Every structure is written in C-alpha cells, then in structure tokens.
Amino acid sequence: MVNNYRKYMIFLLIMAAILLIDQVTKGLVTQRFSLHENLEVIPGFFNLTHIRNTGGAFGLLAGEASRLRTGLFLAISCVALGIIFYLYARIPPGKPWLNAGLAMIFGGALGNLIDRLRFGEVVDFLDFHIGTLHWPAFNVADSAISAGVGIFCFCFLFKKKGT
C-alpha cells in the first residue's frame, strides 16, 4: 500500500511540476508578447515568439471549422488522459522511468487541454530554426509529451529491469 501511495505521489508531483511550468511560461508569453511578436535569443537558431496553434501537433487540422476542430481535440485529449492514467495504474511498483514518462505525458496533455478550454487554441512560443528553416513552434507541454513518449518507448523497447 505504501508503494502505491508513493507511486501516485510521484505521478502527481511530476505532472503538477510540468503543468505549473507550462502554464507559467505560457502566461508570461501572453502577458509580455503581442501575438506574433518575436524576440531573437540566439541569432539564426532560437527565438521566443508568441503564436497560437489552432490545430494539433504540427498544425494538424488547423484549417478545419473551429467548432469541429475544438470539439475533436477536446474529446481526443480527454480520452488520451483517461488511457494514460489507466496505463499508469496498471504499472507495477518498481518502474520509476516508465512512471515518470507517463506522468510527463499526462502533465503535458493536461497543459495543452487547459489552453484549448481557455482559448480554443494552444499557446506556442519556442521557435528553433536554422536560417529560414523553422521547426514548428512548440511549448513546455509539447516538450514534456515528447520526452515522456521517448522514455515510454525506450522502456518498452529495451524492457530494462527497474524502468
């Protein structure tokens, strides 16, 4: 029982830390930058910029009707959060990396869901590029989701004891 309590407390702490950092950074960007305003941080490589993503990952479905798109993304997010938590509950104790990966995915998905509920779109601000070639802008939640998926895949691909 103590192991289960510890497992869920770690999940809550990781998820809450990601959610807090994500929402604080998005709040700072929306307060200090006008929409589409850009600050060059590392010339030719990295900018802070305030954009809104109405679509999914990489702008998926950004051109679709607003109601359809928003409803679809809200439903998908809620189902995904349910599946992530279900998977988390099924992980036996002693798998800290797998637990952390799922908590990161959950926290990131929740951060972007909050944006969709508040604004109908997601606030993005991290803009990496080489010259004029830009990676799609993203945020802390997106980073947590990507890192969490990477950890999750690593754990299943290599099935290390303790992952």
N, C-alpha and C positions, 0 to 999 in steps of 0.2 A: 504494500500500500504506500509506503514511504517513497519507493522508486517511482510509482505512478504520479504521486504528488510532485516530486522533483521534476519528472519529465514534463508535466503540464506547466509548471512554473517556469522552466527554461523556455518552453514554447512561448508562453505569454511574454516573458522578458525580451526575447529576440524579436517577436512580432511587434511588440509595443515600441521598442527602440527604432525599428525600421519605420514604423508608422509615424512616430514623432519626428524623426529626422526628415522624412519625406514631406510631411505637412508643413514643418517649419521652413524648410528650404523653398517650397512652393509659395508659401506665404510671403517670404522675403522677396522672391522674384516678382510676384504680382504687386507688391507694395512699392518696390523700388524701380521697376522697369515698366515702361509703357509696352503695350502689345507690339511685338516685332522689334523692340529696341534691342540693340546688340552691344556688348562690351567685349572687346578683344582682350583676352587674357594672355595667351601665348600666340604671338603673330604667326599666321599660316598654319595653326594647328588646333587651337581651342578658343571658343567664345562662350560667354554666357549670353543667352538670348531668351526672350520671353515669347514663346509661341503657344498656341493651343492646338491640340490634336483631337479632331472630332472623330477620327477613325480608331481602329485598333492598332496593333503592333505594325509599325512601318506605314501607318496611314490607311490600313485596310478598311475598306467601306467608307472612307471619308466623304465620298461624293454622294452617298445614299441619302434619302429623305431623313430629316432629323429625328422624327418620332420613331421610325422603324429602326434606325441605327442605335439610338439611345436605348430603346426597349430591348433590343437584341443584346447589346453589350451589358446592360444591367442584368439580364437573365443569365447570360453566359458567366458573368462574374460571380453571381450568387451560387450557381451550380458548381463552378470551379472551387469556390471557397468550401462548399459542403464536401466535395470529393477530397480536397486537400486535408480537411480536418478528419474525415473518415479514415484516410490512409494513415494519418498521424496517430490516430487512436489504435490502429492495428499494429503499429511498430512495437516489437518487444523492447523492454528496457535494455540498455547497453548498446544502443546505436546512436551515439551523440551526433555524428556527422549527418546522418540521414534525418534525424530530428531537426537539426539546425537548418538543413536545406529546405525542408517543408515549412518550417516557421518563417524563413526568409521569403519563400514564395507567397505564403499566406499574407504576411505583412505588406509586401509589395502589391499584391492583388487588392487588398483592402484599401491601401493608399490611393490607387487609381480609381477604385469604386467610389470612394468619397468624392473625388474630383467630378466624376460623372454625375453623382447625385447633386452636388453643389452647382456645377457649371454646365453640365451636359457635354463636357469635353474634358480632356486631361491637360494639365499644365506641364509643358516640357521646357527645359532650359539649358541642358548640357549639349553643346554643339561642337563635335570633333570633326576636323576636316584636314585635308592636305591640299593646300592651294584652293582650288574651286570645287574639289570633290568632297562632298559632305556626307557623313553618316547621318541618318535621320536623328534629329534631336530627341533626347530622352530625359529621364529624371531619376531620382533616387529609387523610387518604387520599381521602375523598369530594371535598374541595376541589380536590385535585390532579387527580383524574379529571375533574371538571367543567371546570377551567381547561384541561387538556390537550385535552379534546374540543372546547372552544371554539377553541383555537389550530388544531387539526387541521381543523375545519370552515372557519375563516377562510382557511387556506392553500388549501384546495380550492375554495372559493367565489371567491376573488379571484386565485388562481394567480399570485401576485407572484413575480418572479424573486428567488431567494435565500431563499424561505420554505420 
